[in-house]
């Protein structure tokens, strides 16, 4: 068993930054529940990126461990990259500089840099999601459901980037930064593989419920329907029909953005539809993750 705080961490800066990030995540959830807003500050948002960058001081293996979910070099660089995407766009939103063209450029640039990282350090076939280890007694059907859900959530995170809302831009960071944290705990023997998936899956589900219940205040609108339809379309085009991701996002993102912010039904809201959507999502998530949560150890 290894200690979380070690001499490998210069001046314990990574540990301090991590503690600040965890406390800030908790504080943000509190603010969303009580005040319907993250009440984000630029300095604390930047700390999320600083935390990721400080991880570069640690030596990691070039190859991933296929038996346990542990950090390796490619994963760390991807984690830093996508943390940058969300922190930078969130800060732009807080400064009222979140112009569509800038956010679109950042999204495409992130995809391109992620491909360069994979080309140098990774493998296009053995990806983070599809080769992630699970506990031995979890059946293949449940594993496939969980993998598909993990993949789908990545599309949602990209769409959240393009919205004119610092809360939405920021929410995917819960999942993005919980993964390396839990992988570190696995490496140090503090938690097992199943606990990694439990925490990671919960942080991936969290943005949906925080958004609908506290940001949207249980008011389902036409824009939410547009979001859901677009979410389904881009996922199917990429995963089922293997459409090139650069073609996919460059063509569909501006269309989605225009329709989302320029339709004539933006002011239509319904609490009843919101209840239906939330209950439906709870049932979906239960069917996906129930066997993962039944046996924690």
C-alpha angles and dihedrals in degrees: 000000000000126000119248092225112057140165089250087076107082109236085340087277094146092051092048092047090047093051090050090049093051093048090046092051090053091046091049092052089050090052092048091052096044103030103020090238137083090229087215124194124204094233095052092044089051089052088067089061092042089054091054093047093049089060088071090080091070122085114236134183118262092224125059123241107244093194099057135022101255131150119262130178099269092048093050093052092048090049091052091047096052091041087056091050094056099037093048094047091045090053090049088053092049089052092046089242096115097126114172096238092055093049092046090051092050092050093051093042090052091053091049094049090046089056091051091051092049091048092054103035108015149044126253091216101043099058129175095253104036096048099038110132121239134191114288098245096052110110122238094244092058091046091053091049091051093047092051090048092051090051094047092051089059089062090051091053091054092050090049087058093063097051120101094240128099089204092057093042090053103042097080090062089079090068097034094055099034090064098063091040092054091043088055090052090050091050091050092048095245096121136014132238094268093052089052090057094044094054095039093049092049092052089050091052094044099079093059094054095040090050099048099035102038110014095039091032092224092301112134113201139181089261089061089053089050089050092050094048093047091047090055094044097051092044092052094043092052103035103030101030098029094227112180107265094225091053090044098053098034092055103034103037097066090045091051092046093051094048092043095054101029106045117117095231099063093118095055111108134168128191091195093058089048091055089050093050094048095047090047091051092048089055091047093049091046092054091048101045106023096103091046091056099041097073110032097176 
